[in-house]
Amino acid sequence: MFRAERQQSWGWVIAIYVFLAGVGGGTFLFSFVFAVMDMYRPVARVGALIGPLLVLFGTFFLLFDLGSITKAYRLFTTASTLLTSWMARGAWILAAFIICGLAYALPSFELFNWLPWTQTSGLRQGIGIAAALLSILVVVYPGFLLGVITSIPLWNTPALPLLFFLSGLDTGIGVLAIVSLSFPASLGAAGFHLLGAAVELALILLLMIVLGAYIDIVRQSGVTASASVQLLKTPIFIGGVIILGLIVPFGLSLLSLFVSDELTIRTLGGITGTFVLVGGLLLRYSVIRAGVRISVR
Amino acid sequence: MRYGIVIDLSKCVGCNSCTVACRAEHGTPAGIQYHKVRKYEVGKYPAAKMKFLPMPCMHCQDPPCLRVCATGATYQRDDGLVLIDDKKCMGCKYCVLACPYESRQLIEVIESYYSGNNPTPYEVLKQKDLKKGVVCKCDFCAARLAVGHLPACVETCPAQARDFGDIDDPGSQVSRLIAANGGTPLRIELGTKPSVYYIKG
């Protein structure tokens, strides 16, 4: 009776924020895991710092999208909204992650020797565990932020947090692959790109399955949702997300497993990382822009 | 006690008097509409007909906009009115997305309705408390209710298609009209429990 219309409230700015939250959280999580396993220390050290910084950078986009930025402080002074609003919960999750993530990362840089907790102290490890758990929430919660909007069926699905989680991990390892280009094998990055390629392959495969299932479930769930799926048939989604963001990196990662030259493996890792990042950003943008509202009647 | 409106679609002629009365009452700037009349077509040519769906805010009993509001700006009064405290709204537009009835809008700019002109003295007076960068919507004319008047849209309807009152009171005129004519809210399946009921046209 009424034509279903595409939402106009959120666009590029929110997509960039959701992307940066995913990348930052994913980068930190992998860095923390590598640090705990005592692998690729220089990469993990820098990654643990880049993660919270990317999330911090992302929150500026979130603030930039507000109509009245001066009232953003109310996110932290209205505790009752934590019971119902994923935006309020997200604000606390972001703040806690940025603080804990930086508190964990900074002692490993000489400039911050003055901090009361040292690189090897138990307190730092405790903060690191808290930050790692928070990083998972940072990656996943935008899925709930969009997912509770019942008036937009494309978003209102439990598959969205999972999709954002996998994409967050995928882009996180992509950032570490790029970061590690500045650390030669002699500095402890030997074999990183091979492991990175294997992890990337597994994640891209999972992402393809979840993304395919997500689109299929949404397409069958009603007229509005299938209108959203139609809106996904854009060059940005098909060319950017599926081809550049999934198929090309999958091929490059696969190729790097069969190459023995270190320089080629590293180069392939860097290129794969870049493609994965572009795909991750365009995935967020596509999902947000294709959000079609149910008709009012 | 819950204020509500019943709209008899068999009487609505789509004249938009309600929309204009709302604009006049609130002095809404260009691009902002607290009330809309949506048009749609039923039937097939040559028996096609134009129908109308007047839409104020539904003042839901379980409002999705209230649930998502992160700053406490959206609140619900004991009489069922869902209102926005613009001193608390940060303009994140989360509620705009959450409202299934598209009742909310962000005020991005405050411009005269008469484009290209300075605001009229009437607009200056009416818009003095309006703020940029916050979300706005129909408030069932809370200021008029406070002094014993009906909402502007209800009072002005020339087809007398609307009635306003306490829908919690089974004896009220509005409740009796709903009961007698099988009035139903929009998209009942969403569980938002709107306070605006429609009698089939």
Interface residues (C-beta under 8 A of the other chain):
Chain A: M1 F2 Q7 S9 W10 D65 L66 G67 S68 I69 K71 A72 R74 L75 T78 S80 T81 T84 S85 W86 M87 A88 A91 L145 V148 I149 T150 S151 I152 G291 R293 I294 V296 R297
Chain B: R38 Y40 V42 L53 M55 P64 L66 R67 V68 C69 A70 T71 G72 A73 K87 K88 C89 M90 G91 C92 K93 Y94 V96 L97 A98 C99 P100 Y101 E102 L106 I107 E108 K131 K132 G133 V134 V135 L186 R187 L190
